[in-house]
């Protein structure tokens, strides 16, 4: 399926929140309501004005079929190397199994190369059984156990 | 030991690179030279001008004894929640075993609360055998396997 990748606009936000909520983990933590809770709109504004954050959508036939966020982080380590972090990767349930997630990630890896990043990194919730294999097939290695401390 | 935490200045950069290089992993990837390679200075400038990135040093008796970087990332997921990511945590070899790393991390956790983050996240190289327990003692849970794809 030919996909078009672009930065999300404010108008894409309902489709993005719908995909985030349509997920066994997201269902417990998102509020897919109409109108959207203001916190989503505020966060979109912060991402939109931050040159180191890009919220991306994949479009097919004019419809939003996937999303991810990519963050570029300058750092002193690795001789002042920049790293790319990918978060919130989702494919619309109706379009699963067609390689859209793989195309999304390949787009993100190319975007990281363009920005001269030394690595792309991500964490996946250990409850996402299939995700680990999906990322391994793209070349990722599980070399860095991820840890989280929830504050809320 | 009473510590003072503050944002790093350009003058702290040699001490920071020295700590990053004085490490079994860092030794293979940093260049602790005088003058410092330009890539470190460039990265410092990018961090300094990015409101979502803070390079922190811990000072004791006017000496730099530790460092970390904290990144704040706005996101759509978690109802537009902001997350904090901690990277490049180091304590000067001479000052190990005095609880400085713990104080550094507690400072970072408080900083994340100030910024209203819903979580603090980090990854540790699986070769850092003691790091996992250190972070668990601070309340972190290894709930999210981290994966990396090196591009260089």
Interface residues (C-beta under 8 A of the other chain):
Chain A: X13 X16 X17 X20 X26 X29 X30 X31 X37 X39 X40 X41 X42 X43 X44 X46 X47 X50 X52 X53 X55 X69 X71 X73 X74 X75 X76 X77 X78 X79 X80 X81 X82 X85 X87 X88 X109 X112 X113 X117 X118 X119 X120 X121 X122 X123 X124 X125 X126 X132 X135 X136 X138 X139 X140 X141 X142 X143 X144 X145 X146 X147 X148 X149 X150 X151 X152
Chain B: X13 X16 X17 X20 X26 X29 X30 X31 X37 X39 X40 X41 X42 X43 X44 X46 X47 X50 X52 X53 X55 X69 X71 X73 X74 X75 X76 X77 X78 X79 X80 X81 X82 X85 X87 X88 X109 X112 X113 X117 X118 X119 X120 X121 X122 X123 X124 X125 X126 X132 X135 X136 X138 X139 X140 X141 X142 X143 X144 X145 X146 X147 X148 X149 X150 X151 X152
